[in-house]
Amino acid sequence: MDPAASTMTIHVGKAGLFSFAGHEHEVTAPVASGRIEADAADLARSSVTLRFRTADLRVTGKDEPPDDLPKVQEAMLGPKVLDAARFETIEFTSRTVVGRTLPDGVFDLRLEGDLVLHGVTRPVTVPVRVRRAADGTLSAEGTAVVRQTDFGIKPVSVAGVVNVKNELGLTFRVQARPASR
């Protein structure tokens, strides 16, 4: 895994009666570490593990008033949401990899695995498109949706009229290079 070339973006939507008054948030989650075992001849023998340090998640401030950024960042990492002091890592570990090989070193895959977030483990399914370069480098991208309440997180609410959506959209790009032998 190449953590420097890999990242996840979390899209936090808004809901509620006065949602027009709230802001959507974009959060980046740099990949701290990971491992990809790829077997193009037998996809079922492939596996993926990704780890993120909760404290490294950052609100980008995109489409957000600058004065709100520190408050949103603090709330996200604080005890009412991610509780980064107690739950230091977020981890995805695949259990199964299925898919099909397309022309030109492209694979359409479905990873079924476990996501550990906020101290809770839940199964998730993630569709992934992988490209294999001539030098063996893998580039994977995909999207998924997770529900905060599935992980024991109550979506933030401001006076009950502007709420953070329960569903979070995840977009990721991961790059891996062949291990040195």
N, C-alpha and C positions, 0 to 999 in steps of 0.2 A: 504494500500500500504506500502511496505517496501522499502523506498528509498535507504537504504544501500545495498540491495540485487538486485537493479534494475538499469539498464543502457541502453543507446542506443549508438551504434557506427555508425558513418557516414563515408562512403567511398567516397572520392572525387577523381574522375578520371582525366585524362589528355587527351587533344585532340590537334589538330592543326598540321601543316606541320612538325614542329620539336618536336612533342610530345615525341619522344624518349629521348630528352634532359631534359624533365621536370620530376617532381616527383609526384607520387600519394600521397595523404594525408589520414591519418586516424584520426578521431576526436571522442573523447568520450564526451557524454552528460549525466552527472549524472541526475537522476530523482530528482527534488526538492520536489515534492509532487504529490499526486494522490489519486484517489479513484476508487475502482472496486466494483460494485454491481453485484453479480453473482447469477443468478437464474437458476439452472440446470434443473428444471422442465419446465421452460418457458424462453428459451434463449432470446426472444424478450424483456423481462423485465430487462435484464442485461444492464449495462452501464459502460463506462470507461472514466476517465478524468486523463490526465497526464500533469504536468507542469515542465518546465525546465527553469533555470535562464540562459539567454544567456551568461552572463559573465563567467559562470562556464564551458562552452565548452572548451575543451583542445585538441590541436594537440598533438598526442602521440609521434611523431618523428620516428615512425616505418618506416624503409626503406628510411630515409631522412637524408641528411647531417646535423649534429648538429648545424652548423652555420646558417642554414636556419630556424630552428625551431622558434626563437623569431620573425623573420620577417613574417613568415607565420601566427603565432598566432596573431600578431598585425594586419595584414591585414584582417584576418578572423573576428575579433571583431570590426574592425574599420568601419568608415562611408561608405566605398565603398562596404562592404559586409553585415555583420549582423547588424552593427550599434548598438552595445550593449548598448551604452549610451542612445539612444532613444527608443529602443525596448528591454525592460528588460526581457521579458518572451516569451517563445515558449509554445504553449498549443495545446493539442489534446483533443477533446471532441466527444465521439461517439453520433450518432443520432440513429443508428439501429445496432443491433447485430443479425446475423443469422448464422445458422450452424447446425452441427449434432453431436450427442453424439456417441462416439466410446466406445469399451470395456475398462475396467480398469481405469475409471475416466479420460478419454481423450476426448477432444472436439476439433473439427475443426471448426473454426469460421471465419466469415468475418465481420469486423467492418467497417461501413460507418460512417464517421464523418467529423468534421471540424478541419483543422490544421491552427493555427494562427502563422505566421512567418513573421518577418520584417513588422509587422503592417497590413498584408494582410491575409484574411481568404479565404481558398479554401477547397473544398470537397476533401477527400481522402478515398480510400478503402484499408484496411489493412487485409491481411489474417493472422490468428493467430492460433497457436496450444497451447491448454491449458491442463495442467495436474493438477488434483486435488488429493492431498495426503490424507491419512486416517485422518489426523488431521485438514483437511479443507484448508490447505495452497494451494494456486494456484500459478503455475509457467507457465508463458506465454512467447512464443517466436515467432518471425516472422520477415518478411522483407518487405520493401516497397521501392518505388522509387518516389522521388519528383524532380520537375524541378525548378531550382532557378528562372528562368524568370517568372514562374507562381506567384512568391511572390515578384516581383519587384526587384530582385537581378540580376545584370549583372555579369555573370561569369568572373572571373579575367583573364586577358590576359597579356602576356609579349611580347611586340612588335608585337602582332598579329600572332606570329608563335607558341607559346606554350600557350595553353589555359586550363583553368579548365573546365571540362565537365559540361554541363548544368544539367545533371541528377546526382543526389546524391543517393547512395544506403544506405538505413537505415536498420540496424539489431538491434533488441532489445530483451532484456530479462527483464521481470518484475515479481516480486514476491509479493504476497499479502497474508496476514494472516487474519483469521477471526477476526472481531471486538470483543473486550471484551464487554460482556453484563453486 
